[in-house]
Amino acid sequence: MIIIPARLNSSRFENKILVDIMGLPMVIRTAKQVSSLDKVVIATDSQKVIDLVKSHGFEAVLTSSEHQSGTDRINEAAQKLNISDDEIIVNVQADEPFIETEVVKAVFNRVQKVIDNNEDIMITSCFKKISSELADDPNHVKVITDEHSNAIYFSRAKIPYHRDHYDNSSYKGHLGIYGFTKKSLQEFCSLNPSKLESVEKLEQLRAIDNGQKIAMVEVESKSFGIDTQEDLNNALRIFNI
């Protein structure tokens, strides 16, 4: 199952999930983009969004307006949907209308491998190789992985730091697609927020701070989250729209 957290208010781009993308609101465009992979449910705090989503034929769940993160929102939706503990849930952000299906499928497949092999993994996510120049941007989160492709650390800073020279191939840009089972999602949301999470403003650090593993898969993607009008303009240019 794909659950899309869709909070209506956005401090940097007002009502961004409703902005027009090729004739459809962004949240609907995102849902259609991934609907061939699995059932899609939108979790939102807005009745307006509920009505919009249903008018386009998608299922929606009304969730609390008090959630501090999209992960907490999809966890509430998963509980309300009454699905089994081993159901795979992939969190696709509502502001990813151009996300490639291959990226989401790669996360699905890695979670399935976790289940099949009974691996001690709480979360699955993904990254793509990025340039040194892009790694300089704190809005693009970087991740370092170990020899088993599990995340060691996520940061807005440029990591790893190359003391002697720069090697473009070593920068890994994190994509905000997260895969769980219903059980591991609930376990993650039961953890207390951590100090590192608070410093970097990256909730996935909560898992690492608590000794949990995050499996990472490498993907190829041109997509990125749309947080500002400038992001939208760049995306429309990149995708020739």
C-alpha positions as CSV (number, residue, x, y, z in Angstrom):
1,M,0.0,0.0,0.0
2,I,1.1,3.5,-0.8
3,I,0.1,6.2,1.7
4,I,0.6,9.8,0.8
5,P,0.6,12.3,3.7
6,A,-1.0,15.5,2.5
7,R,-1.0,18.3,5.0
8,L,-2.7,21.3,3.5
9,N,-0.7,24.1,5.1
10,S,2.9,24.8,4.1
11,S,5.0,27.6,5.4
12,R,7.1,28.0,2.3
13,F,4.5,27.4,-0.4
14,E,0.9,28.0,0.6
15,N,-1.5,25.2,-0.3
16,K,1.2,23.7,-2.5
17,I,-0.4,20.2,-2.7
18,L,-3.3,21.9,-4.5
19,V,-1.2,23.7,-7.1
20,D,-1.9,22.8,-10.7
21,I,0.4,20.2,-12.3
22,M,-0.6,19.4,-15.9
23,G,-4.2,20.1,-15.2
24,L,-4.4,18.3,-11.9
25,P,-3.8,19.3,-8.2
26,M,-0.3,18.2,-7.1
27,V,-1.5,15.6,-4.7
28,I,-3.7,14.0,-7.3
29,R,-0.9,14.1,-9.9
30,T,1.4,12.3,-7.3
31,A,-1.3,9.7,-6.6
32,K,-1.8,9.0,-10.3
33,Q,2.0,8.8,-10.8
34,V,2.2,5.8,-8.5
35,S,-1.2,4.2,-8.7
36,S,-0.1,1.5,-11.1
37,L,2.1,0.0,-8.3
38,D,-0.4,-0.6,-5.5
39,K,-3.4,0.8,-3.7
40,V,-3.0,4.5,-3.0
41,V,-4.5,6.2,0.1
42,I,-4.1,9.9,0.9
43,A,-3.8,10.8,4.6
44,T,-4.8,14.4,5.3
45,D,-5.8,16.9,7.9
46,S,-8.2,18.7,5.6
47,Q,-11.8,17.9,4.7
48,K,-11.3,20.0,1.6
49,V,-8.5,17.6,0.5
50,I,-10.7,14.6,1.4
51,D,-13.5,15.8,-0.9
52,L,-11.0,16.6,-3.7
53,V,-9.3,13.2,-3.4
54,K,-12.6,11.3,-3.4
55,S,-13.8,13.2,-6.5
56,H,-10.8,11.8,-8.4
57,G,-11.5,8.3,-7.3
58,F,-8.9,7.8,-4.6
59,E,-9.4,6.7,-1.0
60,A,-8.6,9.2,1.7
61,V,-8.3,9.1,5.5
62,L,-8.9,12.2,7.7
63,T,-6.1,12.4,10.3
64,S,-5.2,14.7,13.2
65,S,-4.0,18.3,12.5
66,E,-1.6,17.9,15.4
67,H,0.9,15.6,13.7
68,Q,4.5,16.9,13.6
69,S,5.5,14.7,10.6
70,G,4.1,12.9,7.6
71,T,5.2,9.6,9.2
72,D,3.0,10.1,12.2
73,R,0.2,11.0,9.8
74,I,0.5,7.8,7.8
75,N,0.8,5.8,11.0
76,E,-2.6,7.1,12.1
77,A,-4.0,6.3,8.7
78,A,-2.6,2.7,8.8
79,Q,-4.2,2.1,12.2
80,K,-7.6,3.4,10.9
81,L,-7.3,1.2,7.7
82,N,-7.0,-1.9,9.9
83,I,-4.4,-3.6,7.8
84,S,-2.2,-6.5,8.8
85,D,1.1,-6.0,10.7
86,D,3.1,-7.3,7.8
87,E,1.5,-5.1,5.1
88,I,4.1,-3.1,3.2
89,I,3.5,0.6,3.5
90,V,5.4,3.1,1.4
91,N,5.3,6.7,2.2
92,V,5.4,8.9,-0.9
93,Q,5.4,12.6,-0.3
94,A,2.5,14.6,-1.8
95,D,5.0,17.1,-3.3
96,E,6.6,14.4,-5.6
97,P,4.4,14.6,-8.7
98,F,7.2,13.5,-10.9
99,I,8.5,10.6,-8.9
100,E,9.5,7.6,-11.1
101,T,7.6,4.4,-10.5
102,E,10.9,2.5,-10.6
103,V,12.1,4.4,-7.5
104,V,9.0,3.5,-5.5
105,K,9.1,-0.1,-6.7
106,A,12.7,-0.4,-5.6
107,V,11.7,0.5,-2.1
108,F,8.8,-1.9,-2.2
109,N,11.1,-4.7,-3.3
110,R,13.6,-4.0,-0.5
111,V,11.0,-4.1,2.2
112,Q,9.7,-7.4,0.8
113,K,13.3,-8.7,1.1
114,V,13.4,-7.6,4.7
115,I,10.2,-9.6,5.3
116,D,11.3,-12.7,3.4
117,N,14.7,-12.8,5.1
118,N,13.5,-11.7,8.5
119,E,16.1,-8.9,8.5
120,D,16.5,-6.6,11.5
121,I,15.5,-3.5,9.5
122,M,13.1,-0.8,10.7
123,I,12.9,1.5,7.7
124,T,13.8,1.2,4.0
125,S,14.6,4.3,1.9
126,C,16.7,5.3,-1.1
127,F,19.3,7.6,-2.5
128,K,20.8,8.7,-5.8
129,K,24.3,9.8,-6.6
130,I,24.6,13.6,-6.7
131,S,27.3,16.1,-7.7
132,S,29.6,18.0,-5.3
133,E,27.8,21.2,-6.2
134,L,24.4,19.8,-5.3
135,A,25.8,18.3,-2.1
136,D,26.6,21.9,-1.0
137,D,22.9,22.7,-0.8
138,P,21.5,22.1,2.8
139,N,18.0,21.6,1.3
140,H,19.3,18.4,-0.3
141,V,19.8,15.8,2.4
142,K,22.8,13.6,2.2
143,V,23.3,10.1,3.5
144,I,26.3,7.9,4.3
145,T,25.9,4.2,4.1
146,D,28.0,1.3,5.5
147,E,29.2,-1.8,3.6
148,H,25.8,-3.4,4.0
149,S,24.0,-0.5,2.4
150,N,22.5,0.6,5.7
151,A,22.4,4.2,6.6
152,I,25.1,5.5,9.1
153,Y,24.0,9.1,9.1
154,F,21.8,11.7,7.3
155,S,22.7,15.3,7.2
156,R,22.0,18.6,5.6
157,A,25.7,19.2,5.8
158,K,28.0,18.0,3.0
159,I,29.0,14.5,4.1
160,P,31.4,12.8,3.9
161,Y,34.0,15.6,4.2
162,H,36.8,15.1,1.8
163,R,39.9,16.3,3.6
164,D,42.3,15.8,0.6
165,H,40.1,16.0,-2.5
166,Y,36.6,15.9,-3.8
167,D,35.2,12.8,-5.3
168,N,31.8,13.4,-6.9
169,S,30.9,9.7,-6.9
170,S,30.8,9.5,-3.0
171,Y,27.9,12.0,-2.5
172,K,24.6,10.3,-1.9
173,G,21.4,12.4,-2.1
174,H,18.6,11.1,0.0
175,L,15.1,10.8,-1.5
176,G,12.3,11.1,1.0
177,I,10.6,7.8,0.1
178,Y,10.2,5.5,3.1
179,G,9.1,1.9,3.3
180,F,7.9,0.1,6.4
181,T,5.7,-2.8,7.4
182,K,2.7,-1.7,9.4
183,K,4.4,-3.1,12.5
184,S,7.8,-1.3,12.0
185,L,5.9,1.9,11.2
186,Q,4.1,1.8,14.5
187,E,7.4,0.9,16.3
188,F,9.1,3.9,14.8
189,C,6.3,6.3,15.7
190,S,6.4,5.0,19.3
191,L,10.1,6.2,19.7
192,N,10.7,9.5,21.4
193,P,12.1,12.3,19.2
194,S,15.9,12.4,19.5
195,K,18.5,15.1,19.9
196,L,20.1,14.5,16.5
197,E,16.6,14.6,14.9
198,S,16.0,18.0,16.5
199,V,19.3,19.4,15.4
200,E,19.1,18.4,11.8
201,K,15.3,18.5,11.5
202,L,15.4,15.0,10.0
203,E,13.1,12.5,11.6
204,Q,14.8,9.4,10.2
205,L,17.7,10.1,12.6
206,R,15.3,9.1,15.4
207,A,15.7,5.5,14.2
208,I,19.5,5.6,14.1
209,D,19.7,7.4,17.4
210,N,17.7,4.5,18.9
211,G,20.0,1.8,17.4
212,Q,17.6,0.8,14.6
213,K,18.7,0.1,11.0
214,I,17.6,1.9,7.8
215,A,18.2,0.0,4.6
216,M,19.1,2.1,1.6
217,V,18.7,1.3,-2.1
218,E,20.4,3.2,-4.9
219,V,18.1,4.5,-7.6
220,E,18.2,6.8,-10.6
221,S,15.8,9.8,-10.4
222,K,15.3,13.3,-11.8
223,S,12.5,14.0,-9.4
224,F,12.7,16.1,-6.3
225,G,10.3,17.5,-3.7
226,I,8.6,20.7,-4.5
227,D,8.9,23.1,-1.5
228,T,8.8,26.5,-3.2
229,Q,7.4,28.2,-6.3
230,E,11.0,28.2,-7.6
231,D,11.1,24.4,-7.2
232,L,7.9,24.1,-9.2
233,N,9.3,26.3,-12.0
234,N,12.5,24.2,-12.1
235,A,10.5,20.9,-12.2
236,L,8.3,22.1,-15.1
237,R,11.4,23.1,-17.0
238,I,13.3,19.9,-16.3
239,F,10.3,17.7,-17.3
240,N,9.5,20.0,-20.4
241,I,6.1,20.9,-19.2
